[in-house]
Amino acid sequence: ENRKMNKQQQTVLNMAGFIKSQSLTLLEKLDALDADEQAAMCEKLHELAEELQNSIQRRFEAENRTGI
């Protein structure tokens, strides 16, 4: 049985999701400005933000399993 995430964990996960979504928005705006070098950097940032969010979620889910 999994326990629910606590408020602090949920806040951290929400922040990671916000960074992921904002980096995608920034990427779209950089693309529109033909800022290719910066868009490439931002794309890496977005991919890393996605990895980070997934990693955080996996960690919290593991921590919240009964018996851990």
PyMOL Python script that loads the backbone (N, CA, C, O; Angstrom):
from pymol import cmd

cmd.read_pdbstr("""\
ATOM      1  N   GLU A   1       0.849  -1.192   0.000  1.00  0.00           N
ATOM      2  CA  GLU A   1       0.000   0.000   0.000  1.00  0.00           C
ATOM      3  C   GLU A   1       0.885   1.243   0.000  1.00  0.00           C
ATOM      4  O   GLU A   1       1.851   1.317   0.761  1.00  0.00           O
ATOM      5  N   ASN A   2       0.567   2.205  -0.836  1.00  0.00           N
ATOM      6  CA  ASN A   2       1.333   3.450  -0.912  1.00  0.00           C
ATOM      7  C   ASN A   2       0.683   4.530  -0.067  1.00  0.00           C
ATOM      8  O   ASN A   2      -0.534   4.716  -0.093  1.00  0.00           O
ATOM      9  N   ARG A   3       1.509   5.232   0.675  1.00  0.00           N
ATOM     10  CA  ARG A   3       1.027   6.421   1.369  1.00  0.00           C
ATOM     11  C   ARG A   3       1.052   7.581   0.385  1.00  0.00           C
ATOM     12  O   ARG A   3       1.815   7.577  -0.581  1.00  0.00           O
ATOM     13  N   LYS A   4       0.214   8.565   0.639  1.00  0.00           N
ATOM     14  CA  LYS A   4       0.195   9.754  -0.215  1.00  0.00           C
ATOM     15  C   LYS A   4       1.435  10.585   0.050  1.00  0.00           C
ATOM     16  O   LYS A   4       2.021  10.531   1.131  1.00  0.00           O
ATOM     17  N   MET A   5       1.825  11.353  -0.953  1.00  0.00           N
ATOM     18  CA  MET A   5       2.946  12.267  -0.765  1.00  0.00           C
ATOM     19  C   MET A   5       2.584  13.313   0.273  1.00  0.00           C
ATOM     20  O   MET A   5       1.443  13.769   0.346  1.00  0.00           O
ATOM     21  N   ASN A   6       3.569  13.683   1.073  1.00  0.00           N
ATOM     22  CA  ASN A   6       3.311  14.758   2.024  1.00  0.00           C
ATOM     23  C   ASN A   6       3.385  16.108   1.307  1.00  0.00           C
ATOM     24  O   ASN A   6       3.745  16.186   0.132  1.00  0.00           O
ATOM     25  N   LYS A   7       3.044  17.141   2.024  1.00  0.00           N
ATOM     26  CA  LYS A   7       2.943  18.471   1.407  1.00  0.00           C
ATOM     27  C   LYS A   7       4.286  18.942   0.844  1.00  0.00           C
ATOM     28  O   LYS A   7       4.342  19.529  -0.237  1.00  0.00           O
ATOM     29  N   GLN A   8       5.353  18.683   1.577  1.00  0.00           N
ATOM     30  CA  GLN A   8       6.682  19.105   1.119  1.00  0.00           C
ATOM     31  C   GLN A   8       7.078  18.362  -0.159  1.00  0.00           C
ATOM     32  O   GLN A   8       7.621  18.961  -1.087  1.00  0.00           O
ATOM     33  N   GLN A   9       6.806  17.064  -0.202  1.00  0.00           N
ATOM     34  CA  GLN A   9       7.105  16.287  -1.401  1.00  0.00           C
ATOM     35  C   GLN A   9       6.271  16.773  -2.586  1.00  0.00           C
ATOM     36  O   GLN A   9       6.786  16.906  -3.696  1.00  0.00           O
ATOM     37  N   GLN A  10       4.997  17.036  -2.355  1.00  0.00           N
ATOM     38  CA  GLN A  10       4.122  17.505  -3.432  1.00  0.00           C
ATOM     39  C   GLN A  10       4.586  18.857  -3.954  1.00  0.00           C
ATOM     40  O   GLN A  10       4.536  19.112  -5.158  1.00  0.00           O
ATOM     41  N   THR A  11       5.039  19.729  -3.049  1.00  0.00           N
ATOM     42  CA  THR A  11       5.546  21.042  -3.456  1.00  0.00           C
ATOM     43  C   THR A  11       6.763  20.895  -4.356  1.00  0.00           C
ATOM     44  O   THR A  11       6.865  21.561  -5.386  1.00  0.00           O
ATOM     45  N   VAL A  12       7.685  20.022  -3.967  1.00  0.00           N
ATOM     46  CA  VAL A  12       8.898  19.800  -4.760  1.00  0.00           C
ATOM     47  C   VAL A  12       8.538  19.254  -6.141  1.00  0.00           C
ATOM     48  O   VAL A  12       9.078  19.707  -7.150  1.00  0.00           O
ATOM     49  N   LEU A  13       7.636  18.291  -6.186  1.00  0.00           N
ATOM     50  CA  LEU A  13       7.230  17.712  -7.469  1.00  0.00           C
ATOM     51  C   LEU A  13       6.536  18.755  -8.342  1.00  0.00           C
ATOM     52  O   LEU A  13       6.758  18.795  -9.552  1.00  0.00           O
ATOM     53  N   ASN A  14       5.708  19.589  -7.743  1.00  0.00           N
ATOM     54  CA  ASN A  14       5.045  20.661  -8.492  1.00  0.00           C
ATOM     55  C   ASN A  14       6.059  21.658  -9.041  1.00  0.00           C
ATOM     56  O   ASN A  14       5.925  22.116 -10.176  1.00  0.00           O
ATOM     57  N   MET A  15       7.071  21.998  -8.248  1.00  0.00           N
ATOM     58  CA  MET A  15       8.107  22.930  -8.712  1.00  0.00           C
ATOM     59  C   MET A  15       8.856  22.346  -9.907  1.00  0.00           C
ATOM     60  O   MET A  15       9.132  23.051 -10.878  1.00  0.00           O
ATOM     61  N   ALA A  16       9.183  21.063  -9.833  1.00  0.00           N
ATOM     62  CA  ALA A  16       9.877  20.404 -10.941  1.00  0.00           C
ATOM     63  C   ALA A  16       9.009  20.414 -12.201  1.00  0.00           C
ATOM     64  O   ALA A  16       9.510  20.626 -13.305  1.00  0.00           O
ATOM     65  N   GLY A  17       7.719  20.187 -12.030  1.00  0.00           N
ATOM     66  CA  GLY A  17       6.800  20.235 -13.167  1.00  0.00           C
ATOM     67  C   GLY A  17       6.694  21.627 -13.758  1.00  0.00           C
ATOM     68  O   GLY A  17       6.589  21.786 -14.974  1.00  0.00           O
ATOM     69  N   PHE A  18       6.720  22.635 -12.900  1.00  0.00           N
ATOM     70  CA  PHE A  18       6.669  24.026 -13.355  1.00  0.00           C
ATOM     71  C   PHE A  18       7.912  24.361 -14.173  1.00  0.00           C
ATOM     72  O   PHE A  18       7.812  24.986 -15.229  1.00  0.00           O
ATOM     73  N   ILE A  19       9.076  23.951 -13.692  1.00  0.00           N
ATOM     74  CA  ILE A  19      10.321  24.206 -14.426  1.00  0.00           C
ATOM     75  C   ILE A  19      10.272  23.518 -15.787  1.00  0.00           C
ATOM     76  O   ILE A  19      10.691  24.091 -16.793  1.00  0.00           O
ATOM     77  N   LYS A  20       9.761  22.293 -15.815  1.00  0.00           N
ATOM     78  CA  LYS A  20       9.643  21.568 -17.082  1.00  0.00           C
ATOM     79  C   LYS A  20       8.731  22.319 -18.047  1.00  0.00           C
ATOM     80  O   LYS A  20       9.082  22.504 -19.213  1.00  0.00           O
ATOM     81  N   SER A  21       7.572  22.750 -17.577  1.00  0.00           N
ATOM     82  CA  SER A  21       6.624  23.433 -18.469  1.00  0.00           C
ATOM     83  C   SER A  21       7.153  24.796 -18.907  1.00  0.00           C
ATOM     84  O   SER A  21       6.968  25.191 -20.059  1.00  0.00           O
ATOM     85  N   GLN A  22       7.803  25.512 -18.005  1.00  0.00           N
ATOM     86  CA  GLN A  22       8.347  26.829 -18.359  1.00  0.00           C
ATOM     87  C   GLN A  22       9.491  26.705 -19.357  1.00  0.00           C
ATOM     88  O   GLN A  22       9.633  27.547 -20.244  1.00  0.00           O
ATOM     89  N   SER A  23      10.307  25.667 -19.221  1.00  0.00           N
ATOM     90  CA  SER A  23      11.412  25.494 -20.163  1.00  0.00           C
ATOM     91  C   SER A  23      10.877  25.195 -21.564  1.00  0.00           C
ATOM     92  O   SER A  23      11.484  25.595 -22.557  1.00  0.00           O
ATOM     93  N   LEU A  24       9.751  24.498 -21.647  1.00  0.00           N
ATOM     94  CA  LEU A  24       9.139  24.241 -22.953  1.00  0.00           C
ATOM     95  C   LEU A  24       8.585  25.534 -23.550  1.00  0.00           C
ATOM     96  O   LEU A  24       8.740  25.781 -24.746  1.00  0.00           O
ATOM     97  N   THR A  25       7.950  26.346 -22.733  1.00  0.00           N
ATOM     98  CA  THR A  25       7.436  27.642 -23.191  1.00  0.00           C
ATOM     99  C   THR A  25       8.572  28.532 -23.683  1.00  0.00           C
ATOM    100  O   THR A  25       8.460  29.179 -24.724  1.00  0.00           O
ATOM    101  N   LEU A  26       9.660  28.557 -22.927  1.00  0.00           N
ATOM    102  CA  LEU A  26      10.827  29.345 -23.325  1.00  0.00           C
ATOM    103  C   LEU A  26      11.400  28.831 -24.639  1.00  0.00           C
ATOM    104  O   LEU A  26      11.785  29.622 -25.500  1.00  0.00           O
ATOM    105  N   LEU A  27      11.458  27.522 -24.799  1.00  0.00           N
ATOM    106  CA  LEU A  27      11.961  26.930 -26.039  1.00  0.00           C
ATOM    107  C   LEU A  27      11.136  27.393 -27.236  1.00  0.00           C
ATOM    108  O   LEU A  27      11.692  27.744 -28.277  1.00  0.00           O
ATOM    109  N   GLU A  28       9.833  27.395 -27.094  1.00  0.00           N
ATOM    110  CA  GLU A  28       8.962  27.844 -28.186  1.00  0.00           C
ATOM    111  C   GLU A  28       9.228  29.303 -28.537  1.00  0.00           C
ATOM    112  O   GLU A  28       9.244  29.664 -29.714  1.00  0.00           O
ATOM    113  N   LYS A  29       9.435  30.137 -27.532  1.00  0.00           N
ATOM    114  CA  LYS A  29       9.687  31.561 -27.780  1.00  0.00           C
ATOM    115  C   LYS A  29      11.051  31.779 -28.422  1.00  0.00           C
ATOM    116  O   LYS A  29      11.194  32.629 -29.300  1.00  0.00           O
ATOM    117  N   LEU A  30      12.048  31.022 -27.993  1.00  0.00           N
ATOM    118  CA  LEU A  30      13.374  31.124 -28.607  1.00  0.00           C
ATOM    119  C   LEU A  30      13.332  30.663 -30.059  1.00  0.00           C
ATOM    120  O   LEU A  30      13.969  31.266 -30.923  1.00  0.00           O
ATOM    121  N   ASP A  31      12.581  29.593 -30.329  1.00  0.00           N
ATOM    122  CA  ASP A  31      12.419  29.117 -31.710  1.00  0.00           C
ATOM    123  C   ASP A  31      11.786  30.196 -32.582  1.00  0.00           C
ATOM    124  O   ASP A  31      12.201  30.408 -33.721  1.00  0.00           O
ATOM    125  N   ALA A  32      10.783  30.874 -32.040  1.00  0.00           N
ATOM    126  CA  ALA A  32      10.091  31.926 -32.791  1.00  0.00           C
ATOM    127  C   ALA A  32      11.027  33.087 -33.113  1.00  0.00           C
ATOM    128  O   ALA A  32      10.836  33.787 -34.108  1.00  0.00           O
ATOM    129  N   LEU A  33      12.034  33.287 -32.276  1.00  0.00           N
ATOM    130  CA  LEU A  33      13.011  34.365 -32.490  1.00  0.00           C
ATOM    131  C   LEU A  33      14.218  33.905 -33.306  1.00  0.00           C
ATOM    132  O   LEU A  33      15.164  34.667 -33.506  1.00  0.00           O
ATOM    133  N   ASP A  34      14.183  32.653 -33.777  1.00  0.00           N
ATOM    134  CA  ASP A  34      15.306  32.065 -34.512  1.00  0.00           C
ATOM    135  C   ASP A  34      16.613  32.127 -33.726  1.00  0.00           C
ATOM    136  O   ASP A  34      17.689  32.271 -34.307  1.00  0.00           O
ATOM    137  N   ALA A  35      16.512  32.018 -32.412  1.00  0.00           N
ATOM    138  CA  ALA A  35      17.695  31.995 -31.543  1.00  0.00           C
ATOM    139  C   ALA A  35      18.126  30.532 -31.401  1.00  0.00           C
ATOM    140  O   ALA A  35      17.893  29.887 -30.379  1.00  0.00           O
ATOM    141  N   ASP A  36      18.764  30.034 -32.466  1.00  0.00           N
ATOM    142  CA  ASP A  36      19.028  28.596 -32.565  1.00  0.00           C
ATOM    143  C   ASP A  36      19.938  28.070 -31.459  1.00  0.00           C
ATOM    144  O   ASP A  36      19.667  27.019 -30.878  1.00  0.00           O
ATOM    145  N   GLU A  37      21.008  28.794 -31.168  1.00  0.00           N
ATOM    146  CA  GLU A  37      21.955  28.330 -30.149  1.00  0.00           C
ATOM    147  C   GLU A  37      21.276  28.253 -28.780  1.00  0.00           C
ATOM    148  O   GLU A  37      21.434  27.277 -28.047  1.00  0.00           O
ATOM    149  N   GLN A  38      20.523  29.295 -28.456  1.00  0.00           N
ATOM    150  CA  GLN A  38      19.833  29.336 -27.168  1.00  0.00           C
ATOM    151  C   GLN A  38      18.696  28.308 -27.118  1.00  0.00           C
ATOM    152  O   GLN A  38      18.434  27.716 -26.071  1.00  0.00           O
ATOM    153  N   ALA A  39      18.033  28.104 -28.242  1.00  0.00           N
ATOM    154  CA  ALA A  39      16.969  27.098 -28.296  1.00  0.00           C
ATOM    155  C   ALA A  39      17.545  25.702 -28.061  1.00  0.00           C
ATOM    156  O   ALA A  39      16.922  24.879 -27.391  1.00  0.00           O
ATOM    157  N   ALA A  40      18.720  25.437 -28.603  1.00  0.00           N
ATOM    158  CA  ALA A  40      19.364  24.135 -28.387  1.00  0.00           C
ATOM    159  C   ALA A  40      19.706  23.948 -26.912  1.00  0.00           C
ATOM    160  O   ALA A  40      19.522  22.863 -26.361  1.00  0.00           O
ATOM    161  N   MET A  41      20.202  25.006 -26.276  1.00  0.00           N
ATOM    162  CA  MET A  41      20.497  24.943 -24.840  1.00  0.00           C
ATOM    163  C   MET A  41      19.215  24.703 -24.048  1.00  0.00           C
ATOM    164  O   MET A  41      19.190  23.902 -23.114  1.00  0.00           O
ATOM    165  N   CYS A  42      18.172  25.396 -24.427  1.00  0.00           N
ATOM    166  CA  CYS A  42      16.899  25.297 -23.719  1.00  0.00           C
ATOM    167  C   CYS A  42      16.283  23.911 -23.899  1.00  0.00           C
ATOM    168  O   CYS A  42      15.637  23.386 -22.993  1.00  0.00           O
ATOM    169  N   GLU A  43      16.489  23.330 -25.070  1.00  0.00           N
ATOM    170  CA  GLU A  43      15.978  21.978 -25.306  1.00  0.00           C
ATOM    171  C   GLU A  43      16.649  20.987 -24.352  1.00  0.00           C
ATOM    172  O   GLU A  43      15.994  20.106 -23.794  1.00  0.00           O
ATOM    173  N   LYS A  44      17.967  21.145 -24.171  1.00  0.00           N
ATOM    174  CA  LYS A  44      18.679  20.299 -23.200  1.00  0.00           C
ATOM    175  C   LYS A  44      18.135  20.525 -21.791  1.00  0.00           C
ATOM    176  O   LYS A  44      17.948  19.583 -21.022  1.00  0.00           O
ATOM    177  N   LEU A  45      17.886  21.792 -21.472  1.00  0.00           N
ATOM    178  CA  LEU A  45      17.334  22.141 -20.161  1.00  0.00           C
ATOM    179  C   LEU A  45      15.976  21.470 -19.953  1.00  0.00           C
ATOM    180  O   LEU A  45      15.701  20.922 -18.885  1.00  0.00           O
ATOM    181  N   HIS A  46      15.144  21.520 -20.973  1.00  0.00           N
ATOM    182  CA  HIS A  46      13.816  20.907 -20.878  1.00  0.00           C
ATOM    183  C   HIS A  46      13.920  19.395 -20.685  1.00  0.00           C
ATOM    184  O   HIS A  46      13.202  18.817 -19.867  1.00  0.00           O
ATOM    185  N   GLU A  47      14.813  18.759 -21.438  1.00  0.00           N
ATOM    186  CA  GLU A  47      14.991  17.311 -21.302  1.00  0.00           C
ATOM    187  C   GLU A  47      15.479  16.955 -19.903  1.00  0.00           C
ATOM    188  O   GLU A  47      15.019  15.979 -19.310  1.00  0.00           O
ATOM    189  N   LEU A  48      16.413  17.747 -19.375  1.00  0.00           N
ATOM    190  CA  LEU A  48      16.921  17.508 -18.028  1.00  0.00           C
ATOM    191  C   LEU A  48      15.834  17.746 -16.979  1.00  0.00           C
ATOM    192  O   LEU A  48      15.741  17.013 -15.995  1.00  0.00           O
ATOM    193  N   ALA A  49      15.019  18.771 -17.196  1.00  0.00           N
ATOM    194  CA  ALA A  49      13.919  19.059 -16.271  1.00  0.00           C
ATOM    195  C   ALA A  49      12.927  17.898 -16.244  1.00  0.00           C
ATOM    196  O   ALA A  49      12.386  17.555 -15.193  1.00  0.00           O
ATOM    197  N   GLU A  50      12.697  17.300 -17.406  1.00  0.00           N
ATOM    198  CA  GLU A  50      11.794  16.149 -17.477  1.00  0.00           C
ATOM    199  C   GLU A  50      12.392  14.954 -16.730  1.00  0.00           C
ATOM    200  O   GLU A  50      11.697  14.271 -15.978  1.00  0.00           O
ATOM    201  N   GLU A  51      13.691  14.710 -16.946  1.00  0.00           N
ATOM    202  CA  GLU A  51      14.374  13.634 -16.223  1.00  0.00           C
ATOM    203  C   GLU A  51      14.308  13.867 -14.720  1.00  0.00           C
ATOM    204  O   GLU A  51      14.059  12.942 -13.948  1.00  0.00           O
ATOM    205  N   LEU A  52      14.531  15.107 -14.317  1.00  0.00           N
ATOM    206  CA  LEU A  52      14.512  15.456 -12.901  1.00  0.00           C
ATOM    207  C   LEU A  52      13.139  15.194 -12.291  1.00  0.00           C
ATOM    208  O   LEU A  52      13.036  14.591 -11.223  1.00  0.00           O
ATOM    209  N   GLN A  53      12.089  15.647 -12.968  1.00  0.00           N
ATOM    210  CA  GLN A  53      10.738  15.437 -12.448  1.00  0.00           C
ATOM    211  C   GLN A  53      10.440  13.944 -12.304  1.00  0.00           C
ATOM    212  O   GLN A  53       9.886  13.514 -11.292  1.00  0.00           O
ATOM    213  N   ASN A  54      10.805  13.164 -13.309  1.00  0.00           N
ATOM    214  CA  ASN A  54      10.569  11.718 -13.246  1.00  0.00           C
ATOM    215  C   ASN A  54      11.354  11.078 -12.110  1.00  0.00           C
ATOM    216  O   ASN A  54      10.840  10.210 -11.404  1.00  0.00           O
ATOM    217  N   SER A  55      12.595  11.506 -11.936  1.00  0.00           N
ATOM    218  CA  SER A  55      13.447  10.971 -10.878  1.00  0.00           C
ATOM    219  C   SER A  55      12.891  11.300  -9.498  1.00  0.00           C
ATOM    220  O   SER A  55      12.868  10.449  -8.609  1.00  0.00           O
ATOM    221  N   ILE A  56      12.447  12.533  -9.327  1.00  0.00           N
ATOM    222  CA  ILE A  56      11.850  12.952  -8.054  1.00  0.00           C
ATOM    223  C   ILE A  56      10.613  12.114  -7.756  1.00  0.00           C
ATOM    224  O   ILE A  56      10.426  11.642  -6.635  1.00  0.00           O
ATOM    225  N   GLN A  57       9.774  11.935  -8.767  1.00  0.00           N
ATOM    226  CA  GLN A  57       8.543  11.170  -8.562  1.00  0.00           C
ATOM    227  C   GLN A  57       8.854   9.729  -8.168  1.00  0.00           C
ATOM    228  O   GLN A  57       8.232   9.182  -7.258  1.00  0.00           O
ATOM    229  N   ARG A  58       9.824   9.110  -8.859  1.00  0.00           N
ATOM    230  CA  ARG A  58      10.196   7.730  -8.522  1.00  0.00           C
ATOM    231  C   ARG A  58      10.724   7.643  -7.092  1.00  0.00           C
ATOM    232  O   ARG A  58      10.382   6.719  -6.354  1.00  0.00           O
ATOM    233  N   ARG A  59      11.552   8.600  -6.707  1.00  0.00           N
ATOM    234  CA  ARG A  59      12.114   8.592  -5.353  1.00  0.00           C
ATOM    235  C   ARG A  59      11.020   8.694  -4.292  1.00  0.00           C
ATOM    236  O   ARG A  59      11.005   7.927  -3.329  1.00  0.00           O
ATOM    237  N   PHE A  60      10.111   9.643  -4.475  1.00  0.00           N
ATOM    238  CA  PHE A  60       9.062   9.842  -3.475  1.00  0.00           C
ATOM    239  C   PHE A  60       8.128   8.640  -3.413  1.00  0.00           C
ATOM    240  O   PHE A  60       7.690   8.242  -2.334  1.00  0.00           O
ATOM    241  N   GLU A  61       7.824   8.062  -4.576  1.00  0.00           N
ATOM    242  CA  GLU A  61       6.966   6.875  -4.580  1.00  0.00           C
ATOM    243  C   GLU A  61       7.631   5.733  -3.824  1.00  0.00           C
ATOM    244  O   GLU A  61       6.972   5.014  -3.072  1.00  0.00           O
ATOM    245  N   ALA A  62       8.938   5.564  -4.021  1.00  0.00           N
ATOM    246  CA  ALA A  62       9.674   4.511  -3.314  1.00  0.00           C
ATOM    247  C   ALA A  62       9.702   4.790  -1.813  1.00  0.00           C
ATOM    248  O   ALA A  62       9.512   3.881  -1.005  1.00  0.00           O
ATOM    249  N   GLU A  63       9.936   6.040  -1.445  1.00  0.00           N
ATOM    250  CA  GLU A  63       9.990   6.412  -0.027  1.00  0.00           C
ATOM    251  C   GLU A  63       8.648   6.194   0.661  1.00  0.00           C
ATOM    252  O   GLU A  63       8.598   5.868   1.847  1.00  0.00           O
ATOM    253  N   ASN A  64       7.572   6.374  -0.079  1.00  0.00           N
ATOM    254  CA  ASN A  64       6.240   6.322   0.520  1.00  0.00           C
ATOM    255  C   ASN A  64       5.625   4.926   0.520  1.00  0.00           C
ATOM    256  O   ASN A  64       4.515   4.732   1.017  1.00  0.00           O
ATOM    257  N   ARG A  65       6.358   3.944  -0.044  1.00  0.00           N
ATOM    258  CA  ARG A  65       5.856   2.575   0.030  1.00  0.00           C
ATOM    259  C   ARG A  65       5.948   2.092   1.467  1.00  0.00           C
ATOM    260  O   ARG A  65       6.900   2.405   2.183  1.00  0.00           O
ATOM    261  N   THR A  66       4.981   1.352   1.865  1.00  0.00           N
ATOM    262  CA  THR A  66       4.956   0.819   3.232  1.00  0.00           C
ATOM    263  C   THR A  66       6.200  -0.031   3.470  1.00  0.00           C
ATOM    264  O   THR A  66       6.588  -0.852   2.639  1.00  0.00           O
ATOM    265  N   GLY A  67       6.807   0.194   4.626  1.00  0.00           N
ATOM    266  CA  GLY A  67       7.958  -0.614   5.014  1.00  0.00           C
ATOM    267  C   GLY A  67       9.290  -0.042   4.601  1.00  0.00           C
ATOM    268  O   GLY A  67      10.327  -0.653   4.859  1.00  0.00           O
ATOM    269  N   ILE A  68       9.294   1.123   3.961  1.00  0.00           N
ATOM    270  CA  ILE A  68      10.567   1.742   3.557  1.00  0.00           C
ATOM    271  C   ILE A  68      10.812   2.961   4.420  1.00  0.00           C
ATOM    272  O   ILE A  68      11.826   3.639   4.257  1.00  0.00           O
TER     273      ILE A  68
END
""", "prot")
cmd.dss("prot")
cmd.show_as("cartoon", "prot")
cmd.util.cbc("prot")
cmd.orient("prot")
